[in-house]
Amino acid sequence: MSQKEKVVLAYSGGLDTSIIIPWLKENFNYEVIAMVADVGQGEELKPLKEKALKTGASKVYIEDVREEFITEYIYPTLKAGAIYEGKYLLGTSFARPIIAKRLVEVAKKEGATAVAHGATGKGNDQVRFELTVKALAPHLKIIAPWRIWNIRSREDAIDYAQARGIPIPVTKENNYSMDRNLWHLSHEGSDLEDPWNEPQYDKILQLIVPPEKAPDEPTYVEIDFEKGIPVRVNGVEYSPIELIEVLNKIGGENGIGIIDMVENRLVGMKSRGVYETPGGTILYAAHRELELLCLDRDTLHFKDIVAQRFAELVYYGQWFSPLREALSAFVDKTQETVTGTVRMKLYKGNLMPAGAKSPYSLYSTELSTFGRDEVYNQKDAEGFINLFGLPIKVNALMKQRTGKIDS
């Protein structure tokens, strides 16, 4: 009897991947191996091994990639200042390439001929998973059940699971699609599909206290950065995992980091989601304050252009692309002097700068003061304005000469 070929499934235990294991066994003559990447799902991970085995997996890998996730994916994106469409801090986007990377590693270890994922044919995640596989293991076959099976909705998927006695974390009444990791928790679907509906924050928030229920007194937090990377909170040095967890707790208690947005998916449609990103919101704001202090104008402004393109690359699943790697090299160069301390004030969902200092500060009190100084000759401004404004003046003289404006 010939040995079955193996497929490795990126398994989360959510609705989609819960039914994919039996579906693969029913429709393909594969041995199914489940791979769970621990990117900070917390308690969600505990039942997954037993559940995957009971639903037909021959083997289950639970891979702790949390620190790599932070240092190799979150921090490069934070240093870039990359925010998709001005709001989204990319929590799901940069988790997918590290999950797919480990999926490929397990597939190679097991000698698998295929990998599978539970991303729908309407979303971004299918692109993120598959571009990573193509970049790291172009020989592997990719199976995307949502693009080929007869299941057409989450309700159909629930019916499929219930008919086979598969436990699932959702019901037809509580049908949000959620994704959690160290960086954020996302909510999509259900009543959120109507952009006019205000999110039911008391019902959906898990990491963040609704701002109106946050403490009546402000909380101050100090963050130390070294070359753009956060290393200490309130003077205490933490590991990358601990640092994110500490800031998530502080931010969550103060109602910081609720993002409600309608975004443009890569496949062309718009979608609406609510994201909880407490620690990430604090880090982005603090990092920006330090860059304002330490980066020269031209570099800062050009980096803002890079940040937008960087965000698109991450969102579009192009993490393992030459352009993303090249942009990261540029970003790393800009961060050589982004070292210092930022103090932030947190109050009922509001996040305000409350001080910044750095040994590489480009701010000069002597130059900026409204008081008397001995280093800046105000008369110099006249020549600067004359030269800077010369093209405008020449254009105006032309208009006068040709009668386009009154002389």
Buried (B, 14 or more C-beta within 10 A) or exposed (E): EEEEBBBBBBBBBBBBBBBBBBBBBEEBEBBBBBBBBBBBBEEBBEEBBEBBBEBBBBBBBBBBBBEBBBEBBBBBBBBBBBBBEEEBBBBBBBBBBBBBBBBBBBBBEBEBBBBBBBBBEEBBBBBBBBBBBBBBBEEBEBBBBBEEBEBEEBEEBBBBBBEBEBEBBBEEEEBBBBBBBBBBBBBBBBEBEEEEEEBBBEEBBEBBBEBEEBEEEBBEBBBBBEEBBBBBBEEEEBEBBEBBBBBBEBBBBBBBBBBBBEBEBBEEEEBBBBBBBBBBBBBBBBBBBBBBBBBEEEBBEEBEEBBBBBBBBBBBBBBBBEEBEEBBEBBBEBBEBBBBBBBBBBBBBEBEBBEBEBEEEBEEEEEEEEEEBEEEEEEEEEEEEEEEEEEEEEEEEEEEEEEEEEE
